[in-house]
Amino acid sequence: MDDVEEIILKISEESPCKRRPTQKRTWMTVPEMGKLLGLKKTDRYWLVHKNVFESKEIAGKIRINIASFEKWYANQIKYHKVTGEEPGKELKSWSYSVKEVADLLGVDDYLVYELLKKNQMEAVIVDYWKRIPKESFQNWYKSQSRYRTKEDREKDALLEDATITMPEMAQLLGTTRSAVYTILDNPKYSHFFEFIVIAEKKRITKESFQKFLEGQDWYKLDVFINKESQRIRKELLNALDEVNPELLAKVLANPEMRALLNSLAKTMK
């Protein structure tokens, strides 16, 4: 019985009537392509004549190479299949749209166009739309610190908490911005300070500012006790800002003169 079954199996395998597996199609008709993209007759042939994918005449009719069509579909975003398959998968893997870059940076589209206009980033044209290669975007992003992604803005917020600005230092010391810049440039004090740049603005680390306070006796914290005294102090400092910086630095370097100015601010009520 086993021999009989083996003979029957061999005959069926070698039979010319045996059903062969269906071969994968390599070409499709223009109407099939149009139906797939939801295009009318005129638009179908207009797309074919653009030569965006391979096509040729077979048996008197235009045929479209399916592999070439799929390659084109993966590198464009204008046309959409009625099946819902997402277009531009390859295109999106190596490039951003202008809107995607704008969303990454938290800015308006027009600003991205301005950056492109100034050649700060490279762009390519795909179906009349500008696309920005991801490599070009990353190279530009690393070269500047003014524009930040949401993720980096969150990191920056942590750094900002650990630093102060020059105006904040002036307020803490009860002095002017001009005097602060004089302090930072003075070799006697400059070695205390450490700086970091956030969004293209130099900031002083709080740790180094604390070392400055502990490492000298002339400058101390000057905390105001109420809003009125802050307003008065601000008016006084604005007036002092108009004074020659070198002269102002000499005045503030004198403990007696500084005490006099502090006393004056507190009595102007």
Rosetta constraint file for C-alpha pairs under 8 A:
AtomPair CA 1 CA 5 HARMONIC 6.43 0.50
AtomPair CA 2 CA 6 HARMONIC 6.21 0.50
AtomPair CA 3 CA 7 HARMONIC 6.28 0.50
AtomPair CA 4 CA 8 HARMONIC 6.28 0.50
AtomPair CA 5 CA 9 HARMONIC 6.13 0.50
AtomPair CA 6 CA 10 HARMONIC 6.23 0.50
AtomPair CA 7 CA 11 HARMONIC 6.23 0.50
AtomPair CA 8 CA 12 HARMONIC 6.24 0.50
AtomPair CA 9 CA 13 HARMONIC 6.27 0.50
AtomPair CA 10 CA 14 HARMONIC 6.34 0.50
AtomPair CA 11 CA 15 HARMONIC 5.97 0.50
AtomPair CA 12 CA 18 HARMONIC 6.82 0.50
AtomPair CA 13 CA 18 HARMONIC 6.88 0.50
AtomPair CA 14 CA 18 HARMONIC 7.59 0.50
AtomPair CA 25 CA 66 HARMONIC 7.80 0.50
AtomPair CA 26 CA 65 HARMONIC 5.95 0.50
AtomPair CA 26 CA 66 HARMONIC 5.45 0.50
AtomPair CA 26 CA 67 HARMONIC 7.01 0.50
AtomPair CA 27 CA 63 HARMONIC 5.97 0.50
AtomPair CA 27 CA 64 HARMONIC 5.35 0.50
AtomPair CA 27 CA 65 HARMONIC 4.62 0.50
AtomPair CA 27 CA 66 HARMONIC 5.30 0.50
AtomPair CA 28 CA 32 HARMONIC 6.33 0.50
AtomPair CA 28 CA 33 HARMONIC 6.95 0.50
AtomPair CA 28 CA 63 HARMONIC 5.53 0.50
AtomPair CA 28 CA 64 HARMONIC 5.24 0.50
AtomPair CA 28 CA 65 HARMONIC 6.64 0.50
AtomPair CA 28 CA 66 HARMONIC 6.46 0.50
AtomPair CA 29 CA 33 HARMONIC 6.40 0.50
AtomPair CA 29 CA 61 HARMONIC 7.94 0.50
AtomPair CA 29 CA 62 HARMONIC 6.62 0.50
AtomPair CA 29 CA 63 HARMONIC 4.88 0.50
AtomPair CA 29 CA 64 HARMONIC 6.13 0.50
AtomPair CA 30 CA 34 HARMONIC 6.10 0.50
AtomPair CA 30 CA 44 HARMONIC 6.73 0.50
AtomPair CA 30 CA 45 HARMONIC 7.32 0.50
AtomPair CA 30 CA 48 HARMONIC 7.97 0.50
AtomPair CA 30 CA 62 HARMONIC 6.72 0.50
AtomPair CA 30 CA 63 HARMONIC 6.39 0.50
AtomPair CA 30 CA 64 HARMONIC 6.78 0.50
AtomPair CA 31 CA 35 HARMONIC 6.02 0.50
AtomPair CA 31 CA 41 HARMONIC 7.48 0.50
AtomPair CA 31 CA 44 HARMONIC 7.47 0.50
AtomPair CA 32 CA 36 HARMONIC 6.15 0.50
AtomPair CA 33 CA 37 HARMONIC 6.37 0.50
AtomPair CA 33 CA 44 HARMONIC 7.44 0.50
AtomPair CA 33 CA 64 HARMONIC 7.87 0.50
AtomPair CA 34 CA 38 HARMONIC 5.74 0.50
AtomPair CA 34 CA 39 HARMONIC 4.71 0.50
AtomPair CA 34 CA 40 HARMONIC 6.57 0.50
AtomPair CA 34 CA 41 HARMONIC 7.17 0.50
AtomPair CA 34 CA 43 HARMONIC 7.94 0.50
AtomPair CA 34 CA 44 HARMONIC 5.27 0.50
AtomPair CA 35 CA 39 HARMONIC 6.18 0.50
AtomPair CA 35 CA 40 HARMONIC 7.97 0.50
AtomPair CA 35 CA 82 HARMONIC 7.98 0.50
AtomPair CA 36 CA 81 HARMONIC 5.57 0.50
AtomPair CA 36 CA 82 HARMONIC 5.87 0.50
AtomPair CA 36 CA 83 HARMONIC 7.44 0.50
AtomPair CA 37 CA 79 HARMONIC 6.76 0.50
AtomPair CA 37 CA 80 HARMONIC 5.89 0.50
AtomPair CA 37 CA 81 HARMONIC 4.55 0.50
AtomPair CA 37 CA 82 HARMONIC 5.78 0.50
AtomPair CA 38 CA 81 HARMONIC 7.07 0.50
AtomPair CA 38 CA 82 HARMONIC 6.17 0.50
AtomPair CA 39 CA 43 HARMONIC 5.86 0.50
AtomPair CA 39 CA 44 HARMONIC 5.83 0.50
AtomPair CA 40 CA 44 HARMONIC 6.12 0.50
AtomPair CA 41 CA 45 HARMONIC 6.54 0.50
AtomPair CA 42 CA 46 HARMONIC 6.13 0.50
AtomPair CA 43 CA 47 HARMONIC 6.13 0.50
AtomPair CA 44 CA 48 HARMONIC 6.43 0.50
AtomPair CA 45 CA 49 HARMONIC 6.16 0.50
AtomPair CA 46 CA 50 HARMONIC 6.49 0.50
AtomPair CA 47 CA 51 HARMONIC 7.29 0.50
AtomPair CA 47 CA 52 HARMONIC 7.44 0.50
AtomPair CA 48 CA 52 HARMONIC 7.17 0.50
AtomPair CA 48 CA 53 HARMONIC 7.45 0.50
AtomPair CA 48 CA 55 HARMONIC 7.31 0.50
AtomPair CA 51 CA 55 HARMONIC 7.62 0.50
AtomPair CA 52 CA 72 HARMONIC 6.67 0.50
AtomPair CA 53 CA 64 HARMONIC 7.50 0.50
AtomPair CA 53 CA 65 HARMONIC 7.37 0.50
AtomPair CA 53 CA 68 HARMONIC 5.30 0.50
AtomPair CA 53 CA 69 HARMONIC 5.32 0.50
AtomPair CA 53 CA 72 HARMONIC 6.20 0.50
AtomPair CA 54 CA 64 HARMONIC 6.04 0.50
AtomPair CA 54 CA 65 HARMONIC 5.51 0.50
AtomPair CA 54 CA 68 HARMONIC 5.73 0.50
AtomPair CA 54 CA 69 HARMONIC 7.13 0.50
AtomPair CA 55 CA 62 HARMONIC 6.65 0.50
AtomPair CA 55 CA 63 HARMONIC 5.50 0.50
AtomPair CA 55 CA 64 HARMONIC 4.33 0.50
AtomPair CA 55 CA 65 HARMONIC 5.88 0.50
AtomPair CA 56 CA 62 HARMONIC 5.46 0.50
AtomPair CA 56 CA 63 HARMONIC 5.46 0.50
AtomPair CA 56 CA 64 HARMONIC 6.68 0.50
AtomPair CA 57 CA 61 HARMONIC 5.14 0.50
AtomPair CA 57 CA 62 HARMONIC 4.28 0.50
AtomPair CA 57 CA 63 HARMONIC 5.91 0.50
AtomPair CA 58 CA 62 HARMONIC 6.13 0.50
AtomPair CA 58 CA 63 HARMONIC 6.36 0.50
AtomPair CA 64 CA 68 HARMONIC 7.91 0.50
AtomPair CA 64 CA 69 HARMONIC 7.15 0.50
AtomPair CA 65 CA 69 HARMONIC 6.15 0.50
AtomPair CA 66 CA 70 HARMONIC 6.16 0.50
AtomPair CA 67 CA 71 HARMONIC 6.22 0.50
AtomPair CA 68 CA 72 HARMONIC 6.26 0.50
AtomPair CA 69 CA 73 HARMONIC 6.12 0.50
AtomPair CA 70 CA 74 HARMONIC 6.19 0.50
AtomPair CA 71 CA 75 HARMONIC 6.59 0.50
AtomPair CA 72 CA 76 HARMONIC 6.51 0.50
AtomPair CA 73 CA 77 HARMONIC 7.63 0.50
AtomPair CA 73 CA 79 HARMONIC 7.65 0.50
AtomPair CA 73 CA 87 HARMONIC 5.77 0.50
AtomPair CA 73 CA 88 HARMONIC 6.20 0.50
AtomPair CA 74 CA 87 HARMONIC 5.41 0.50
AtomPair CA 74 CA 88 HARMONIC 4.11 0.50
AtomPair CA 74 CA 89 HARMONIC 4.95 0.50
AtomPair CA 74 CA 90 HARMONIC 5.21 0.50
AtomPair CA 74 CA 91 HARMONIC 6.52 0.50
AtomPair CA 75 CA 87 HARMONIC 7.31 0.50
AtomPair CA 75 CA 88 HARMONIC 4.49 0.50
AtomPair CA 75 CA 89 HARMONIC 6.63 0.50
AtomPair CA 75 CA 90 HARMONIC 5.45 0.50
AtomPair CA 75 CA 91 HARMONIC 4.56 0.50
AtomPair CA 75 CA 92 HARMONIC 7.88 0.50
AtomPair CA 76 CA 87 HARMONIC 6.35 0.50
AtomPair CA 76 CA 88 HARMONIC 4.65 0.50
AtomPair CA 76 CA 91 HARMONIC 6.58 0.50
AtomPair CA 76 CA 126 HARMONIC 7.00 0.50
AtomPair CA 76 CA 127 HARMONIC 7.17 0.50
AtomPair CA 77 CA 87 HARMONIC 5.36 0.50
AtomPair CA 77 CA 88 HARMONIC 5.05 0.50
AtomPair CA 78 CA 87 HARMONIC 7.96 0.50
AtomPair CA 78 CA 127 HARMONIC 7.28 0.50
AtomPair CA 79 CA 87 HARMONIC 7.16 0.50
AtomPair CA 80 CA 84 HARMONIC 7.14 0.50
AtomPair CA 80 CA 85 HARMONIC 7.32 0.50
AtomPair CA 80 CA 86 HARMONIC 7.03 0.50
AtomPair CA 80 CA 87 HARMONIC 6.10 0.50
AtomPair CA 81 CA 85 HARMONIC 5.95 0.50
AtomPair CA 81 CA 86 HARMONIC 7.63 0.50
AtomPair CA 81 CA 87 HARMONIC 7.68 0.50
AtomPair CA 88 CA 92 HARMONIC 5.93 0.50
AtomPair CA 89 CA 93 HARMONIC 6.30 0.50
AtomPair CA 90 CA 94 HARMONIC 6.92 0.50
AtomPair CA 91 CA 95 HARMONIC 6.06 0.50
AtomPair CA 92 CA 96 HARMONIC 6.31 0.50
AtomPair CA 94 CA 133 HARMONIC 5.90 0.50
AtomPair CA 94 CA 134 HARMONIC 5.65 0.50
AtomPair CA 94 CA 135 HARMONIC 7.80 0.50
AtomPair CA 95 CA 131 HARMONIC 6.13 0.50
AtomPair CA 95 CA 132 HARMONIC 5.29 0.50
AtomPair CA 95 CA 133 HARMONIC 4.09 0.50
AtomPair CA 95 CA 134 HARMONIC 4.86 0.50
AtomPair CA 96 CA 100 HARMONIC 5.83 0.50
AtomPair CA 96 CA 101 HARMONIC 6.37 0.50
AtomPair CA 96 CA 131 HARMONIC 5.64 0.50
AtomPair CA 96 CA 132 HARMONIC 5.07 0.50
AtomPair CA 96 CA 133 HARMONIC 6.26 0.50
AtomPair CA 96 CA 134 HARMONIC 6.32 0.50
AtomPair CA 97 CA 101 HARMONIC 6.47 0.50
AtomPair CA 97 CA 130 HARMONIC 6.80 0.50
AtomPair CA 97 CA 131 HARMONIC 4.88 0.50
AtomPair CA 97 CA 132 HARMONIC 6.23 0.50
AtomPair CA 98 CA 102 HARMONIC 6.22 0.50
AtomPair CA 98 CA 109 HARMONIC 6.45 0.50
AtomPair CA 98 CA 112 HARMONIC 6.52 0.50
AtomPair CA 98 CA 113 HARMONIC 7.47 0.50
AtomPair CA 98 CA 130 HARMONIC 6.93 0.50
AtomPair CA 98 CA 131 HARMONIC 6.49 0.50
AtomPair CA 98 CA 132 HARMONIC 7.06 0.50
AtomPair CA 99 CA 103 HARMONIC 6.09 0.50
AtomPair CA 99 CA 109 HARMONIC 5.86 0.50
AtomPair CA 100 CA 104 HARMONIC 6.16 0.50
AtomPair CA 101 CA 105 HARMONIC 6.30 0.50
AtomPair CA 101 CA 112 HARMONIC 7.22 0.50
AtomPair CA 102 CA 106 HARMONIC 5.83 0.50
AtomPair CA 102 CA 107 HARMONIC 5.07 0.50
AtomPair CA 102 CA 108 HARMONIC 5.73 0.50
AtomPair CA 102 CA 109 HARMONIC 5.43 0.50
AtomPair CA 102 CA 111 HARMONIC 7.76 0.50
AtomPair CA 102 CA 112 HARMONIC 6.27 0.50
AtomPair CA 103 CA 107 HARMONIC 6.49 0.50
AtomPair CA 103 CA 108 HARMONIC 7.83 0.50
AtomPair CA 104 CA 149 HARMONIC 5.32 0.50
AtomPair CA 104 CA 150 HARMONIC 6.76 0.50
AtomPair CA 105 CA 147 HARMONIC 6.24 0.50
AtomPair CA 105 CA 148 HARMONIC 5.47 0.50
AtomPair CA 105 CA 149 HARMONIC 4.62 0.50
AtomPair CA 105 CA 150 HARMONIC 6.75 0.50
AtomPair CA 106 CA 148 HARMONIC 7.88 0.50
AtomPair CA 106 CA 149 HARMONIC 6.97 0.50
AtomPair CA 106 CA 150 HARMONIC 7.11 0.50
AtomPair CA 107 CA 111 HARMONIC 6.82 0.50
AtomPair CA 107 CA 112 HARMONIC 7.90 0.50
AtomPair CA 108 CA 112 HARMONIC 7.20 0.50
AtomPair CA 109 CA 113 HARMONIC 6.52 0.50
AtomPair CA 110 CA 114 HARMONIC 6.23 0.50
AtomPair CA 111 CA 115 HARMONIC 6.33 0.50
AtomPair CA 112 CA 116 HARMONIC 6.28 0.50
AtomPair CA 113 CA 117 HARMONIC 6.03 0.50
AtomPair CA 114 CA 118 HARMONIC 6.28 0.50
AtomPair CA 115 CA 119 HARMONIC 6.39 0.50
AtomPair CA 115 CA 120 HARMONIC 5.45 0.50
AtomPair CA 115 CA 121 HARMONIC 6.64 0.50
AtomPair CA 116 CA 120 HARMONIC 5.80 0.50
AtomPair CA 116 CA 121 HARMONIC 5.42 0.50
AtomPair CA 116 CA 122 HARMONIC 6.75 0.50
AtomPair CA 116 CA 123 HARMONIC 7.20 0.50
AtomPair CA 120 CA 140 HARMONIC 6.68 0.50
AtomPair CA 121 CA 132 HARMONIC 7.39 0.50
AtomPair CA 121 CA 136 HARMONIC 6.00 0.50
AtomPair CA 121 CA 137 HARMONIC 6.25 0.50
AtomPair CA 121 CA 140 HARMONIC 6.24 0.50
AtomPair CA 122 CA 132 HARMONIC 6.20 0.50
AtomPair CA 122 CA 133 HARMONIC 7.09 0.50
AtomPair CA 122 CA 136 HARMONIC 5.95 0.50
AtomPair CA 122 CA 137 HARMONIC 7.75 0.50
AtomPair CA 123 CA 130 HARMONIC 6.01 0.50
AtomPair CA 123 CA 131 HARMONIC 5.43 0.50
AtomPair CA 123 CA 132 HARMONIC 4.60 0.50
AtomPair CA 123 CA 133 HARMONIC 6.65 0.50
AtomPair CA 124 CA 130 HARMONIC 5.60 0.50
AtomPair CA 124 CA 131 HARMONIC 5.23 0.50
AtomPair CA 124 CA 132 HARMONIC 6.38 0.50
AtomPair CA 124 CA 133 HARMONIC 7.56 0.50
AtomPair CA 125 CA 129 HARMONIC 5.35 0.50
AtomPair CA 125 CA 130 HARMONIC 4.68 0.50
AtomPair CA 125 CA 131 HARMONIC 6.11 0.50
AtomPair CA 126 CA 130 HARMONIC 6.33 0.50
AtomPair CA 126 CA 131 HARMONIC 6.79 0.50
AtomPair CA 132 CA 136 HARMONIC 6.91 0.50
AtomPair CA 132 CA 137 HARMONIC 6.73 0.50
AtomPair CA 133 CA 137 HARMONIC 6.38 0.50
AtomPair CA 134 CA 138 HARMONIC 6.14 0.50
AtomPair CA 135 CA 139 HARMONIC 6.20 0.50
AtomPair CA 136 CA 140 HARMONIC 6.27 0.50
AtomPair CA 137 CA 141 HARMONIC 5.99 0.50
AtomPair CA 138 CA 142 HARMONIC 6.15 0.50
AtomPair CA 139 CA 143 HARMONIC 6.45 0.50
AtomPair CA 140 CA 144 HARMONIC 6.82 0.50
AtomPair CA 141 CA 145 HARMONIC 7.34 0.50
AtomPair CA 141 CA 147 HARMONIC 7.72 0.50
AtomPair CA 144 CA 200 HARMONIC 7.65 0.50
AtomPair CA 145 CA 197 HARMONIC 7.89 0.50
AtomPair CA 145 CA 198 HARMONIC 6.60 0.50
AtomPair CA 145 CA 199 HARMONIC 4.78 0.50
AtomPair CA 145 CA 200 HARMONIC 5.44 0.50
AtomPair CA 146 CA 198 HARMONIC 7.50 0.50
AtomPair CA 146 CA 199 HARMONIC 3.95 0.50
AtomPair CA 146 CA 200 HARMONIC 5.18 0.50
AtomPair CA 147 CA 199 HARMONIC 6.61 0.50
AtomPair CA 148 CA 152 HARMONIC 5.86 0.50
AtomPair CA 148 CA 153 HARMONIC 5.84 0.50
AtomPair CA 148 CA 199 HARMONIC 7.47 0.50
AtomPair CA 149 CA 153 HARMONIC 6.01 0.50
AtomPair CA 150 CA 154 HARMONIC 6.32 0.50
AtomPair CA 151 CA 155 HARMONIC 6.56 0.50
AtomPair CA 152 CA 156 HARMONIC 5.98 0.50
AtomPair CA 153 CA 157 HARMONIC 6.18 0.50
AtomPair CA 154 CA 158 HARMONIC 6.84 0.50
AtomPair CA 155 CA 159 HARMONIC 6.62 0.50
AtomPair CA 156 CA 160 HARMONIC 6.02 0.50
AtomPair CA 156 CA 198 HARMONIC 6.73 0.50
AtomPair CA 157 CA 161 HARMONIC 6.33 0.50
AtomPair CA 158 CA 162 HARMONIC 6.70 0.50
AtomPair CA 159 CA 163 HARMONIC 6.42 0.50
AtomPair CA 160 CA 164 HARMONIC 7.02 0.50
AtomPair CA 160 CA 198 HARMONIC 7.85 0.50
AtomPair CA 162 CA 205 HARMONIC 6.02 0.50
AtomPair CA 162 CA 206 HARMONIC 5.74 0.50
AtomPair CA 162 CA 207 HARMONIC 7.83 0.50
AtomPair CA 163 CA 203 HARMONIC 6.03 0.50
AtomPair CA 163 CA 204 HARMONIC 5.28 0.50
AtomPair CA 163 CA 205 HARMONIC 4.16 0.50
AtomPair CA 163 CA 206 HARMONIC 4.91 0.50
AtomPair CA 164 CA 168 HARMONIC 5.95 0.50
AtomPair CA 164 CA 169 HARMONIC 6.60 0.50
AtomPair CA 164 CA 203 HARMONIC 5.62 0.50
AtomPair CA 164 CA 204 HARMONIC 5.25 0.50
AtomPair CA 164 CA 205 HARMONIC 6.35 0.50
AtomPair CA 164 CA 206 HARMONIC 6.38 0.50
AtomPair CA 165 CA 169 HARMONIC 6.27 0.50
AtomPair CA 165 CA 202 HARMONIC 7.32 0.50
AtomPair CA 165 CA 203 HARMONIC 4.92 0.50
AtomPair CA 165 CA 204 HARMONIC 6.19 0.50
AtomPair CA 166 CA 170 HARMONIC 6.27 0.50
AtomPair CA 166 CA 177 HARMONIC 6.74 0.50
AtomPair CA 166 CA 180 HARMONIC 6.83 0.50
AtomPair CA 166 CA 181 HARMONIC 7.76 0.50
AtomPair CA 166 CA 203 HARMONIC 6.96 0.50
AtomPair CA 166 CA 204 HARMONIC 7.40 0.50
AtomPair CA 167 CA 171 HARMONIC 6.27 0.50
AtomPair CA 167 CA 176 HARMONIC 7.85 0.50
AtomPair CA 167 CA 177 HARMONIC 5.88 0.50
AtomPair CA 168 CA 172 HARMONIC 6.16 0.50
AtomPair CA 169 CA 173 HARMONIC 6.21 0.50
AtomPair CA 169 CA 180 HARMONIC 7.16 0.50
AtomPair CA 170 CA 174 HARMONIC 5.92 0.50
AtomPair CA 170 CA 175 HARMONIC 5.02 0.50
AtomPair CA 170 CA 176 HARMONIC 5.37 0.50
AtomPair CA 170 CA 177 HARMONIC 5.56 0.50
AtomPair CA 170 CA 179 HARMONIC 7.67 0.50
AtomPair CA 170 CA 180 HARMONIC 5.90 0.50
AtomPair CA 171 CA 175 HARMONIC 6.30 0.50
AtomPair CA 171 CA 176 HARMONIC 7.51 0.50
AtomPair CA 171 CA 222 HARMONIC 7.72 0.50
AtomPair CA 172 CA 221 HARMONIC 5.46 0.50
AtomPair CA 172 CA 222 HARMONIC 5.69 0.50
AtomPair CA 172 CA 223 HARMONIC 6.51 0.50
AtomPair CA 173 CA 219 HARMONIC 6.64 0.50
AtomPair CA 173 CA 220 HARMONIC 6.00 0.50
AtomPair CA 173 CA 221 HARMONIC 4.89 0.50
AtomPair CA 173 CA 222 HARMONIC 5.20 0.50
AtomPair CA 173 CA 223 HARMONIC 7.97 0.50
AtomPair CA 174 CA 221 HARMONIC 7.26 0.50
AtomPair CA 174 CA 222 HARMONIC 5.21 0.50
AtomPair CA 174 CA 223 HARMONIC 7.56 0.50
AtomPair CA 175 CA 179 HARMONIC 6.51 0.50
AtomPair CA 175 CA 180 HARMONIC 7.34 0.50
AtomPair CA 175 CA 237 HARMONIC 6.84 0.50
AtomPair CA 176 CA 180 HARMONIC 6.41 0.50
AtomPair CA 176 CA 237 HARMONIC 5.84 0.50
AtomPair CA 176 CA 238 HARMONIC 7.81 0.50
AtomPair CA 176 CA 240 HARMONIC 7.15 0.50
AtomPair CA 176 CA 241 HARMONIC 6.33 0.50
AtomPair CA 177 CA 181 HARMONIC 6.34 0.50
AtomPair CA 177 CA 241 HARMONIC 7.48 0.50
AtomPair CA 178 CA 182 HARMONIC 6.31 0.50
AtomPair CA 178 CA 241 HARMONIC 6.68 0.50
AtomPair CA 178 CA 245 HARMONIC 5.87 0.50
AtomPair CA 179 CA 183 HARMONIC 6.22 0.50
AtomPair CA 179 CA 245 HARMONIC 6.65 0.50
AtomPair CA 179 CA 248 HARMONIC 6.97 0.50
AtomPair CA 179 CA 249 HARMONIC 5.72 0.50
AtomPair CA 179 CA 252 HARMONIC 7.98 0.50
AtomPair CA 180 CA 184 HARMONIC 6.24 0.50
AtomPair CA 181 CA 185 HARMONIC 6.17 0.50
AtomPair CA 182 CA 186 HARMONIC 6.10 0.50
AtomPair CA 182 CA 245 HARMONIC 7.65 0.50
AtomPair CA 182 CA 246 HARMONIC 7.90 0.50
AtomPair CA 182 CA 249 HARMONIC 6.95 0.50
AtomPair CA 183 CA 189 HARMONIC 6.38 0.50
AtomPair CA 183 CA 190 HARMONIC 7.08 0.50
AtomPair CA 184 CA 189 HARMONIC 6.54 0.50
AtomPair CA 184 CA 190 HARMONIC 5.06 0.50
AtomPair CA 184 CA 193 HARMONIC 7.60 0.50
AtomPair CA 185 CA 189 HARMONIC 7.73 0.50
AtomPair CA 185 CA 190 HARMONIC 5.99 0.50
AtomPair CA 186 CA 190 HARMONIC 5.68 0.50
AtomPair CA 187 CA 191 HARMONIC 6.88 0.50
AtomPair CA 189 CA 193 HARMONIC 7.67 0.50
AtomPair CA 189 CA 212 HARMONIC 7.10 0.50
AtomPair CA 192 CA 208 HARMONIC 5.84 0.50
AtomPair CA 192 CA 209 HARMONIC 7.19 0.50
AtomPair CA 192 CA 211 HARMONIC 6.22 0.50
AtomPair CA 192 CA 212 HARMONIC 5.30 0.50
AtomPair CA 192 CA 215 HARMONIC 7.98 0.50
AtomPair CA 193 CA 204 HARMONIC 6.75 0.50
AtomPair CA 193 CA 205 HARMONIC 7.37 0.50
AtomPair CA 193 CA 208 HARMONIC 4.95 0.50
AtomPair CA 193 CA 209 HARMONIC 6.26 0.50
AtomPair CA 193 CA 211 HARMONIC 7.96 0.50
AtomPair CA 193 CA 212 HARMONIC 7.08 0.50
AtomPair CA 194 CA 204 HARMONIC 5.91 0.50
AtomPair CA 194 CA 205 HARMONIC 5.83 0.50
AtomPair CA 194 CA 208 HARMONIC 5.72 0.50
AtomPair CA 195 CA 202 HARMONIC 6.38 0.50
AtomPair CA 195 CA 203 HARMONIC 5.47 0.50
AtomPair CA 195 CA 204 HARMONIC 4.68 0.50
AtomPair CA 195 CA 205 HARMONIC 5.99 0.50
AtomPair CA 196 CA 202 HARMONIC 5.77 0.50
AtomPair CA 196 CA 203 HARMONIC 5.45 0.50
AtomPair CA 196 CA 204 HARMONIC 6.62 0.50
AtomPair CA 196 CA 205 HARMONIC 7.26 0.50
AtomPair CA 197 CA 201 HARMONIC 5.22 0.50
AtomPair CA 197 CA 202 HARMONIC 4.44 0.50
AtomPair CA 197 CA 203 HARMONIC 6.04 0.50
AtomPair CA 198 CA 202 HARMONIC 6.54 0.50
AtomPair CA 198 CA 203 HARMONIC 7.27 0.50
AtomPair CA 204 CA 208 HARMONIC 7.22 0.50
AtomPair CA 204 CA 209 HARMONIC 6.95 0.50
AtomPair CA 205 CA 209 HARMONIC 6.34 0.50
AtomPair CA 206 CA 210 HARMONIC 6.12 0.50
AtomPair CA 207 CA 211 HARMONIC 6.42 0.50
AtomPair CA 208 CA 212 HARMONIC 6.28 0.50
AtomPair CA 209 CA 213 HARMONIC 6.39 0.50
AtomPair CA 210 CA 214 HARMONIC 6.27 0.50
AtomPair CA 211 CA 215 HARMONIC 5.84 0.50
AtomPair CA 212 CA 216 HARMONIC 6.52 0.50
AtomPair CA 213 CA 217 HARMONIC 7.51 0.50
AtomPair CA 213 CA 219 HARMONIC 6.73 0.50
AtomPair CA 213 CA 220 HARMONIC 6.27 0.50
AtomPair CA 213 CA 221 HARMONIC 7.94 0.50
AtomPair CA 218 CA 253 HARMONIC 6.81 0.50
AtomPair CA 218 CA 255 HARMONIC 6.71 0.50
AtomPair CA 224 CA 229 HARMONIC 6.45 0.50
AtomPair CA 224 CA 230 HARMONIC 6.11 0.50
AtomPair CA 225 CA 229 HARMONIC 6.96 0.50
AtomPair CA 225 CA 230 HARMONIC 7.89 0.50
AtomPair CA 226 CA 230 HARMONIC 6.42 0.50
AtomPair CA 227 CA 231 HARMONIC 6.20 0.50
AtomPair CA 228 CA 232 HARMONIC 6.29 0.50
AtomPair CA 228 CA 269 HARMONIC 7.69 0.50
AtomPair CA 229 CA 233 HARMONIC 5.95 0.50
AtomPair CA 229 CA 265 HARMONIC 7.29 0.50
AtomPair CA 229 CA 266 HARMONIC 6.58 0.50
AtomPair CA 229 CA 269 HARMONIC 7.41 0.50
AtomPair CA 230 CA 234 HARMONIC 6.01 0.50
AtomPair CA 231 CA 235 HARMONIC 6.35 0.50
AtomPair CA 232 CA 236 HARMONIC 6.30 0.50
AtomPair CA 232 CA 265 HARMONIC 6.49 0.50
AtomPair CA 232 CA 268 HARMONIC 6.77 0.50
AtomPair CA 232 CA 269 HARMONIC 7.63 0.50
AtomPair CA 233 CA 237 HARMONIC 6.08 0.50
AtomPair CA 233 CA 265 HARMONIC 5.69 0.50
AtomPair CA 234 CA 238 HARMONIC 6.06 0.50
AtomPair CA 235 CA 239 HARMONIC 6.35 0.50
AtomPair CA 236 CA 240 HARMONIC 6.25 0.50
AtomPair CA 236 CA 265 HARMONIC 7.21 0.50
AtomPair CA 237 CA 241 HARMONIC 6.10 0.50
AtomPair CA 238 CA 242 HARMONIC 7.12 0.50
AtomPair CA 239 CA 243 HARMONIC 7.41 0.50
AtomPair CA 240 CA 248 HARMONIC 7.60 0.50
AtomPair CA 241 CA 245 HARMONIC 7.74 0.50
AtomPair CA 243 CA 247 HARMONIC 7.29 0.50
AtomPair CA 243 CA 248 HARMONIC 6.40 0.50
AtomPair CA 244 CA 248 HARMONIC 6.09 0.50
AtomPair CA 245 CA 249 HARMONIC 6.04 0.50
AtomPair CA 246 CA 250 HARMONIC 6.38 0.50
AtomPair CA 247 CA 251 HARMONIC 6.33 0.50
AtomPair CA 248 CA 252 HARMONIC 6.14 0.50
AtomPair CA 249 CA 253 HARMONIC 5.95 0.50
AtomPair CA 250 CA 254 HARMONIC 6.64 0.50
AtomPair CA 251 CA 257 HARMONIC 6.06 0.50
AtomPair CA 251 CA 258 HARMONIC 6.99 0.50
AtomPair CA 252 CA 257 HARMONIC 6.48 0.50
AtomPair CA 252 CA 258 HARMONIC 5.20 0.50
AtomPair CA 253 CA 258 HARMONIC 7.36 0.50
AtomPair CA 254 CA 258 HARMONIC 6.18 0.50
AtomPair CA 255 CA 259 HARMONIC 6.07 0.50
AtomPair CA 256 CA 260 HARMONIC 6.19 0.50
AtomPair CA 257 CA 261 HARMONIC 6.29 0.50
AtomPair CA 258 CA 262 HARMONIC 6.25 0.50
AtomPair CA 259 CA 263 HARMONIC 6.08 0.50
AtomPair CA 260 CA 264 HARMONIC 6.10 0.50
AtomPair CA 261 CA 265 HARMONIC 6.25 0.50
AtomPair CA 262 CA 266 HARMONIC 6.38 0.50
AtomPair CA 263 CA 267 HARMONIC 6.27 0.50
AtomPair CA 264 CA 268 HARMONIC 6.30 0.50
